[in-house]
Each structure stands twice: as structure tokens, then as C-alpha cells.
């Protein structure tokens, strides 16, 4: 092989290696880059290594008191928060799993941080791109003192400062002094260790009889601009999951800082009280950071809708697929009816196999009640430790089989069916005979 061909072969090999490296380290078209749902047993967060998109476990320290931990269901002051059996937060229909991160009470303070993988860092820090993040926050009632930052450094455990001068955008439940009670605010570190806060007016209501505010879904949008142009952070309180929020609806924004985000490799948190944080997600679009589908959840289809009549049972044609294969978890089934009954006793519902995939339903209704009664049957399938997945079908229950036939919309009444009972019989001939000799023409003009 001559030198020209050797050089060509080497260059080809190098190009192939580079392509393999790029494919192996880049998230390609995946919009969800980083996720931490705190799926851990109860205990100290230090050393925990779940989630996706990270390079190494959580590192957590404390001073003067309690550490960050998962699985808390009781808090100083009593009452706690709205938590599931694993001590995690809920919000609307956003998929949740596992526990949440918090501290028991207000004694001392703690910090926790975790580094990103190179692929995640690359996907979340490019100039001329927009990234999104989301987090559930249930702030403590007083002296909330919680901060979460995406940046270059961890927090100093003795205050609202970074361990060293650095850059970062974030969200906090502290006031502008970095101390005491405040709404949910935006902040920035700009080559220093002291944050600049931008105050919002949004503070969720305090849960009745409890020691936390309502759970808020806080979403951040970051527009990374070219060097020399200020980058932009917008914070949103999300209540409408169906539409991407406009920048003009932000509860707080920072648009005057030009950060060097290429070095952002850390997610860090600080707390001086017992705020609860859950479901942290970073990605490339709004939808995927807060309505991401959990691939382990079952696929549920209650089956098609039915038309029947009083006393005639219907058996569903439901389909349930268990997608959890690491390992395959146990599914539980629960069928419910709406309405379950009518107060006046005109409707009774008999459900067979309510705890199985297919259900048999027999509805009995009082005769001559008019239009069909619509009963909605909902199948809720629960994978162990997860929220249920639901699907519904309807049953139109008519008075009798004739009314049911008419309700299908495909039946054309026989013109010989004089009593409209869906049967052409001697009864119809008798009716016809009664009317056969009737003379119904008019015999004189009639005023109009």
C-alpha cells in the first residue's frame, strides 16, 4: 500500500472512530436528558446513584444538624405534606415514581450535589439552543430556605453561597436576602459565590393543617445565547399541562447575564429547613420535561363501547400489556362504574371479575325511563409502587332489546311493524286490520 492510500485509510478509520464516539456519547434525538425521581429506600441521599444522565452518585454534607434524605413521611411541626406511600410528591397527571428529597426539620442545614455525564452536559449547554427543566416543590411553611441550581459548583453548607465562585441559574424558595421566608424565585450566580435573586409574587397556598405549601410544578426555560449576548432564564408555575408557556407568563426571569455555560456540569441543592423536592428533569423541550411517559407503566385499553339493554350482560374486550420487565412487576386491576347507582333505585349494576382484566357488567334499569342510560366503566391497572394507569369504555343501557337495536343507528324499521316493537307479527296485522276501513279524507274545506 502506497503512502497516499495509507493516509486515506487512516483518515477513514479516524472518521469512523469519531462517528462511533459521537453516537455513543450524544443523546441523539432524545429530548429528555436528565431525570432524578429519587427511587431509593428511605435514608441518607449521600452515595445514592439512581436516575439517568448523571456521572456518579449524590454527594451530600451537613452542618449543625440533619442531612438530606429520602422516604420522610413525618416532619417537624407535624402534618407533613401530601405524600404517597413512598413519600413522594404528586402533581396532576405528571408521571411520578419513588420517593422525594427533604430534611426532617429546621435544625442545621444541608447541601447535596451531583455531576452530569459528558453527554448530558453537551446536550444541555450549547450556544443558540433552548433547554427546559422541571421540578416539584413543596416548600416548608416558614423560613423555606431551599435552592436548586444548574451550574458549575456545589453549595457551601454554611449559607446560601457556592463553595467557590462560579456560574449558575436556579430556583429558590428564599427571599432576596437569601434568608427567611419567600416566594418561589429565580436566581443567578455570575462568576461569584453569592446569588442575585429575582423576586416573584408566586407562593402556593399552605396545605390545610399541615406544614408545607401545596406542591408546585415549576418549569424553567433557558435560552443560551452566543458569547457576548445575555442568556435568559424564565420560571413558570405550570397549571396547564396542555400548552407550552409563553415567556410573558413567567413568574420570574433573568435576562441580563452572559454566562459561560459550557462548564455547567453540576446539579446542586441547599436547604435550611424541610422543603420537599421531587421529579427533577432536564431536556430539550417543554413536553418531555414534565409529561414524560414512564416506559415501565402498563399499556391499558378498556376496550370498545357497547349498546345493550336492561338485564343483558356485557363482557369487555380489554387489553393490558405489562411493560415492566426488569423484573416484571405484579399488576392489580380495579373496575369501577359511574354512576354506581341512582338514588331513586332505578339502576342497579352487577360487576363480575372487577379485579381482572376483562369484566362482565349487568345493568338493570326501571322500564320506560326514556333515553338510554350511559354507564362509564373505568379500568385502573396498577404496577407495584407506581400510580395507576386508567382507561374507560361506555355502556349505553336501553329499556329493551328493541330500543337497543334502534340505538345502534343501523336499524331501519319495517313499514309493516305498526307497533314499532322491532317484530313484524300477527299483532301488526291486527293493528292494520283495525285501521283498514278508516276513512280519514276530509269532506269539506278547512280554514288554514
C-alpha positions as CSV (number, residue, x, y, z in Angstrom):
1,X,0.0,0.0,0.0
2,X,1.5,3.4,-1.0
3,X,1.7,6.3,1.4
4,X,-1.3,8.1,-0.2
5,X,-3.6,5.0,0.4
6,X,-2.2,4.5,3.9
7,X,-3.1,8.1,4.8
8,X,-6.5,7.8,3.2
9,X,-7.1,4.5,5.2
10,X,-6.0,6.2,8.5
11,X,-8.3,9.2,7.9
12,X,-11.2,6.9,7.1
13,X,-10.6,4.9,10.3
14,X,-10.3,8.1,12.4
15,X,-13.6,9.4,10.9
16,X,-15.3,6.1,11.8
17,X,-14.0,6.2,15.3
18,X,-15.2,9.8,15.7
19,X,-18.6,8.9,14.4
20,X,-18.8,6.0,16.9
21,X,-17.8,8.2,19.7
22,X,-20.4,10.9,18.8
23,X,-23.1,8.3,18.5
24,X,-22.1,6.7,21.8
25,X,-21.9,9.9,23.8
26,X,-24.7,12.0,22.3
27,X,-28.3,11.7,23.3
28,X,-29.3,11.9,19.6
29,X,-32.9,12.9,19.2
30,X,-33.8,12.1,22.9
31,X,-35.4,15.2,24.3
32,X,-35.3,14.0,28.0
33,X,-31.6,14.3,29.0
34,X,-31.6,14.2,32.8
35,X,-34.0,12.6,35.3
36,X,-34.0,12.1,39.0
37,X,-37.1,10.6,40.6
38,X,-35.4,9.6,43.9
39,X,-36.3,5.9,43.6
40,X,-34.4,4.9,46.7
41,X,-35.0,3.2,50.0
42,X,-35.5,5.6,52.9
43,X,-32.3,7.1,54.2
44,X,-29.4,9.5,53.6
45,X,-29.1,10.6,50.0
46,X,-25.3,10.5,50.1
47,X,-23.9,7.9,47.8
48,X,-27.2,7.1,46.0
49,X,-26.7,6.6,42.3
50,X,-30.1,6.2,40.5
51,X,-31.7,8.4,37.8
52,X,-30.4,8.9,34.3
53,X,-27.9,11.3,32.7
54,X,-25.5,11.6,35.6
55,X,-21.9,10.7,36.1
56,X,-21.6,9.4,39.6
57,X,-23.7,9.4,42.8
58,X,-25.1,12.1,45.0
59,X,-22.6,13.7,47.4
60,X,-24.3,15.3,50.4
61,X,-23.0,17.0,53.5
62,X,-24.5,18.7,56.5
63,X,-23.6,21.2,59.2
64,X,-25.3,21.9,62.6
65,X,-28.0,19.3,62.1
66,X,-29.9,16.9,59.9
67,X,-28.9,15.6,56.4
68,X,-30.8,15.3,53.2
69,X,-32.7,12.1,53.0
70,X,-35.5,10.2,51.1
71,X,-38.6,8.5,52.5
72,X,-39.7,11.1,55.0
73,X,-43.3,11.0,55.9
74,X,-43.3,13.0,59.2
75,X,-41.8,16.5,59.6
76,X,-41.1,18.8,62.5
77,X,-44.3,20.6,63.4
78,X,-46.5,17.6,62.4
79,X,-48.8,17.2,59.5
80,X,-46.2,16.5,56.8
81,X,-47.3,17.0,53.2
82,X,-49.4,15.3,50.6
83,X,-47.2,12.3,50.0
84,X,-47.7,8.8,48.5
85,X,-46.8,5.6,50.4
86,X,-43.2,6.0,49.2
87,X,-43.1,9.6,50.5
88,X,-43.0,11.2,47.0
89,X,-44.9,14.2,45.6
90,X,-47.8,14.1,43.2
91,X,-48.9,16.7,40.7
92,X,-51.8,16.5,38.2
93,X,-51.1,13.7,35.7
94,X,-47.4,14.0,35.5
95,X,-45.9,10.5,35.9
96,X,-44.1,10.0,39.3
97,X,-42.2,7.3,40.9
98,X,-40.2,6.6,44.0
99,X,-39.6,9.0,46.9
100,X,-38.7,12.6,47.3
101,X,-35.8,14.5,48.8
102,X,-36.1,16.5,52.1
103,X,-35.0,17.1,55.6
104,X,-36.9,16.3,58.8
105,X,-36.8,19.8,60.4
106,X,-35.2,23.2,60.7
107,X,-32.2,22.3,62.7
108,X,-29.0,23.0,60.8
109,X,-28.7,22.8,57.0
110,X,-27.5,20.5,54.3
111,X,-26.3,20.5,50.7
112,X,-26.4,17.8,48.0
113,X,-24.9,17.8,44.5
114,X,-24.3,15.5,41.6
115,X,-22.3,15.8,38.4
116,X,-23.7,15.3,34.9
117,X,-22.4,12.8,32.3
118,X,-20.4,14.3,29.5
119,X,-23.3,13.5,27.1
120,X,-25.8,15.3,29.3
121,X,-23.5,18.3,29.7
122,X,-23.0,18.6,26.0
123,X,-26.8,18.3,25.3
124,X,-27.7,21.0,27.8
125,X,-25.1,23.7,27.3
126,X,-24.8,24.5,23.6
127,X,-25.0,28.1,22.4
128,X,-28.1,29.1,20.4
129,X,-30.2,26.3,21.9
130,X,-33.1,26.3,24.4
131,X,-33.3,23.8,27.2
132,X,-36.1,23.2,29.8
133,X,-36.1,21.8,33.3
134,X,-38.9,20.9,35.8
135,X,-39.1,20.2,39.5
136,X,-41.9,19.5,42.0
137,X,-41.5,21.7,45.1
138,X,-43.5,21.6,48.3
139,X,-42.0,24.4,50.3
140,X,-41.9,24.4,54.0
141,X,-44.4,26.7,55.7
142,X,-41.9,29.2,57.3
143,X,-38.2,30.0,56.6
144,X,-38.3,27.9,53.4
145,X,-34.6,28.4,52.6
146,X,-34.4,26.0,49.6
147,X,-32.2,26.4,46.5
148,X,-31.6,24.3,43.4
149,X,-29.0,25.3,40.8
150,X,-27.7,24.1,37.5
151,X,-24.2,25.4,37.3
152,X,-20.5,24.9,38.0
153,X,-20.3,24.4,41.8
154,X,-21.8,22.8,44.8
155,X,-23.2,24.9,47.7
156,X,-21.5,25.9,50.9
157,X,-23.3,24.2,53.7
158,X,-23.0,27.3,56.0
159,X,-25.1,29.6,53.9
160,X,-26.8,30.5,50.6
161,X,-23.4,30.6,48.8
162,X,-21.5,28.4,46.4
163,X,-18.4,26.5,47.7
164,X,-16.4,28.6,45.2
165,X,-17.0,31.4,42.8
166,X,-18.9,30.1,39.8
167,X,-21.9,30.4,37.4
168,X,-25.4,29.0,37.5
169,X,-29.1,29.5,37.0
170,X,-31.6,28.3,39.6
171,X,-34.9,28.3,41.5
172,X,-35.3,29.1,45.2
173,X,-37.8,29.4,48.0
174,X,-35.8,32.1,49.8
175,X,-36.3,35.8,49.9
176,X,-34.0,38.4,48.2
177,X,-31.6,38.3,51.1
178,X,-31.1,34.6,50.7
179,X,-32.6,34.1,54.1
180,X,-36.0,33.6,55.6
181,X,-39.5,33.1,54.1
182,X,-40.0,34.0,50.5
183,X,-42.0,33.0,47.3
184,X,-40.6,30.8,44.6
185,X,-37.9,33.0,43.0
186,X,-35.2,32.8,40.2
187,X,-31.6,33.4,40.9
188,X,-28.2,33.6,39.2
189,X,-24.6,33.1,40.1
190,X,-22.4,35.2,37.7
191,X,-18.7,34.4,38.4
192,X,-19.2,34.7,42.1
193,X,-20.4,32.7,45.2
194,X,-23.3,35.0,46.2
195,X,-26.6,34.7,44.3
196,X,-28.6,37.5,42.8
197,X,-32.3,36.9,43.4
198,X,-35.2,38.0,41.2
199,X,-38.4,38.0,43.2
200,X,-41.7,36.5,42.0
201,X,-45.1,37.0,43.5
202,X,-45.9,33.3,43.4
203,X,-46.2,31.4,46.6
204,X,-48.5,28.3,46.7
205,X,-51.2,28.1,49.4
206,X,-50.3,26.4,52.6
207,X,-52.0,23.0,52.9
208,X,-54.7,23.0,55.5
209,X,-53.5,21.7,58.9
210,X,-50.0,20.9,57.5
211,X,-46.5,22.3,57.5
212,X,-46.0,22.7,53.8
213,X,-47.2,24.7,50.9
214,X,-49.1,22.9,48.1
215,X,-47.0,21.1,45.6
216,X,-46.0,23.3,42.6
217,X,-44.7,22.2,39.3
218,X,-42.0,24.7,38.5
219,X,-40.6,24.7,35.0
220,X,-37.6,26.7,33.8
221,X,-36.7,27.7,30.2
222,X,-33.1,28.7,29.4
223,X,-32.2,30.3,26.2
224,X,-28.4,30.0,25.7
225,X,-27.2,32.9,23.5
226,X,-23.8,33.3,21.8
227,X,-21.0,34.6,23.9
228,X,-21.3,38.4,24.3
229,X,-25.1,38.2,24.4
230,X,-27.1,37.8,27.7
231,X,-28.5,34.4,28.3
232,X,-32.1,34.1,29.5
233,X,-33.9,32.2,32.3
234,X,-37.7,32.1,32.6
235,X,-39.5,30.4,35.5
236,X,-43.1,29.3,35.2
237,X,-45.7,28.0,37.6
238,X,-47.3,25.3,35.5
239,X,-51.1,24.7,35.9
240,X,-52.0,23.9,32.3
241,X,-50.1,20.8,31.1
242,X,-51.5,21.0,27.6
243,X,-49.6,24.1,26.3
244,X,-46.1,25.4,26.3
245,X,-46.0,28.6,28.4
246,X,-45.1,31.9,26.8
247,X,-42.2,33.8,28.1
248,X,-44.5,36.7,29.0
249,X,-46.3,34.5,31.6
250,X,-43.1,33.8,33.6
251,X,-43.3,34.3,37.4
252,X,-39.7,35.5,37.3
253,X,-37.0,36.0,34.7
254,X,-33.3,36.9,34.4
255,X,-32.2,38.3,31.0
256,X,-29.2,40.4,31.7
257,X,-26.4,37.9,32.4
258,X,-24.0,36.4,29.9
259,X,-22.8,33.1,31.5
260,X,-20.2,30.7,30.3
261,X,-22.5,27.7,30.4
262,X,-20.2,25.2,28.7
263,X,-18.7,24.4,32.1
264,X,-22.1,23.6,33.7
265,X,-21.7,20.1,35.0
266,X,-23.5,20.1,38.4
267,X,-27.0,19.9,39.8
268,X,-26.8,21.2,43.4
269,X,-29.3,21.8,46.2
270,X,-29.3,23.5,49.6
271,X,-31.8,23.6,52.4
272,X,-32.0,25.1,55.8
273,X,-35.5,23.8,56.6
274,X,-37.7,20.9,55.4
275,X,-38.8,21.8,51.8
276,X,-39.5,18.8,49.6
277,X,-38.1,18.4,46.1
278,X,-39.1,15.7,43.7
279,X,-39.1,14.7,40.0
280,X,-36.1,16.7,38.6
281,X,-36.0,16.6,34.8
282,X,-33.9,18.4,32.2
283,X,-34.4,18.2,28.5
284,X,-34.7,19.9,25.1
285,X,-38.4,20.7,25.0
286,X,-41.3,21.6,27.3
287,X,-43.3,18.4,26.9
288,X,-40.6,15.9,27.7
289,X,-39.5,17.5,31.0
290,X,-42.9,17.2,32.6
291,X,-45.2,14.8,30.8
292,X,-42.6,12.1,30.0
293,X,-44.0,8.7,29.8
294,X,-42.8,6.0,32.2
295,X,-41.9,3.1,29.9
296,X,-42.4,0.6,32.7
297,X,-46.1,1.5,33.2
298,X,-48.7,-0.9,31.7
299,X,-50.5,-0.2,28.4
300,X,-54.2,-0.3,29.2
301,X,-57.2,-0.3,26.8
302,X,-60.6,-0.9,28.4
303,X,-62.0,-1.9,25.0
304,X,-64.7,-0.6,22.8
305,X,-68.0,0.9,23.8
306,X,-71.3,-1.1,24.0
307,X,-75.0,-0.8,23.4
308,X,-77.1,-3.2,25.4
309,X,-80.5,-3.3,27.3
310,X,-81.6,-3.7,30.8
311,X,-80.6,-7.1,32.3
312,X,-78.4,-8.1,29.3
313,X,-74.7,-8.6,30.5
314,X,-71.8,-7.2,28.6
315,X,-68.3,-8.6,28.8
316,X,-65.4,-6.2,28.0
317,X,-62.7,-6.9,25.4
318,X,-60.0,-5.2,27.4
319,X,-56.2,-5.4,26.6
320,X,-53.5,-4.9,29.2
321,X,-49.8,-5.2,28.5
322,X,-47.3,-5.4,31.3
323,X,-44.3,-3.3,30.1
324,X,-42.2,-3.8,33.3
325,X,-39.6,-6.4,32.5
326,X,-36.8,-5.5,34.9
327,X,-38.2,-7.6,36.6
328,X,-41.8,-7.9,35.5
329,X,-43.9,-6.5,38.3
330,X,-47.3,-7.6,39.5
331,X,-50.3,-5.8,38.1
332,X,-53.5,-5.2,40.0
333,X,-56.9,-4.5,38.4
334,X,-59.8,-2.4,39.6
335,X,-63.0,-1.8,37.6
336,X,-65.4,1.0,38.7
337,X,-68.8,2.2,37.4
338,X,-70.1,5.7,37.0
339,X,-72.8,6.2,38.0
340,X,-72.5,3.3,40.5
341,X,-76.3,3.6,41.1
342,X,-79.1,6.1,41.0
343,X,-80.5,7.5,44.3
344,X,-84.1,6.6,43.3
345,X,-83.3,3.0,42.9
346,X,-83.9,3.0,39.1
347,X,-80.5,1.5,38.3
348,X,-78.5,-1.5,39.7
349,X,-75.1,-2.6,38.5
350,X,-73.7,-6.1,39.0
351,X,-70.0,-6.4,38.3
352,X,-68.3,-9.7,37.9
353,X,-64.5,-10.0,37.8
354,X,-64.0,-6.4,38.9
355,X,-60.3,-7.3,39.8
356,X,-59.4,-8.9,36.5
357,X,-58.5,-7.7,33.0
358,X,-62.0,-8.5,31.5
359,X,-65.1,-7.5,33.4
360,X,-68.8,-8.6,33.0
361,X,-71.3,-6.0,33.7
362,X,-75.1,-6.4,34.0
363,X,-77.1,-3.2,34.3
364,X,-80.8,-3.3,35.3
365,X,-82.9,-0.2,34.9
366,X,-86.5,0.6,35.5
367,X,-88.7,0.2,32.5
368,X,-90.0,3.1,30.4
369,X,-87.3,5.5,31.7
370,X,-86.9,7.1,28.3
371,X,-83.4,7.5,26.7
372,X,-80.6,5.1,27.2
373,X,-78.7,5.3,30.5
374,X,-74.9,5.7,29.9
375,X,-72.7,3.9,32.4
376,X,-68.9,4.5,32.2
377,X,-66.7,1.6,33.2
378,X,-63.1,2.6,34.1
379,X,-60.3,0.1,34.4
380,X,-57.4,1.1,36.7
381,X,-54.3,-1.0,36.4
382,X,-51.5,-0.5,38.9
383,X,-47.9,-1.7,38.7
384,X,-46.4,-2.2,42.1
385,X,-45.1,1.1,43.5
386,X,-46.5,3.2,40.7
387,X,-49.6,5.3,40.0
388,X,-52.5,3.5,38.3
389,X,-53.0,3.8,34.5
390,X,-56.7,4.2,33.6
391,X,-58.8,3.6,30.5
392,X,-62.6,3.8,30.1
393,X,-65.4,2.5,28.0
394,X,-69.1,3.2,28.0
395,X,-72.2,1.1,28.0
396,X,-75.5,2.5,26.7
397,X,-78.2,0.7,28.5
398,X,-81.6,0.8,26.8
399,X,-85.0,-0.2,28.2
400,X,-85.2,-3.3,26.0
401,X,-83.6,-5.1,23.0
402,X,-85.8,-3.2,20.5
403,X,-84.7,0.2,21.8
404,X,-81.1,-1.1,21.8
405,X,-81.5,-2.1,18.1
406,X,-82.7,1.4,17.3
407,X,-79.9,3.0,19.3
408,X,-77.3,1.3,17.0
409,X,-78.4,3.7,14.2
410,X,-78.3,0.9,11.7
411,X,-81.8,-0.5,12.0
412,X,-84.5,0.6,9.5
413,X,-88.0,-0.1,10.9
414,X,-90.1,-2.4,8.8
415,X,-93.1,-0.4,7.5
416,X,-95.2,-3.4,8.5
417,X,-94.1,-3.0,12.1
418,X,-97.1,-0.9,13.2
419,X,-96.5,-1.1,16.9
420,X,-92.7,-0.4,16.5
421,X,-91.6,-3.3,18.7
422,X,-89.0,-4.4,16.2
423,X,-91.1,-7.5,15.4
424,X,-93.3,-7.9,12.4
425,X,-96.1,-10.3,13.6
426,X,-99.8,-11.0,13.7
427,X,-100.1,-8.2,16.2
428,X,-99.1,-5.8,13.5
429,X,-101.7,-7.4,11.1
430,X,-104.4,-6.9,13.8
431,X,-103.5,-3.3,14.2
432,X,-103.5,-2.9,10.4
433,X,-107.0,-4.6,10.3
434,X,-108.3,-2.1,12.9
435,X,-107.2,0.8,10.8
436,X,-108.0,-0.8,7.4
437,X,-111.5,0.7,7.0
438,X,-110.9,4.1,8.5
439,X,-111.8,6.9,6.1
440,X,-109.6,9.9,7.0
441,X,-110.0,12.1,4.0
442,X,-111.7,15.5,4.6
443,X,-115.2,16.1,3.4
444,X,-115.2,19.9,3.3
445,X,-112.7,22.7,3.1
446,X,-110.8,23.6,6.3
447,X,-109.7,27.0,7.3
448,X,-106.0,27.3,7.5
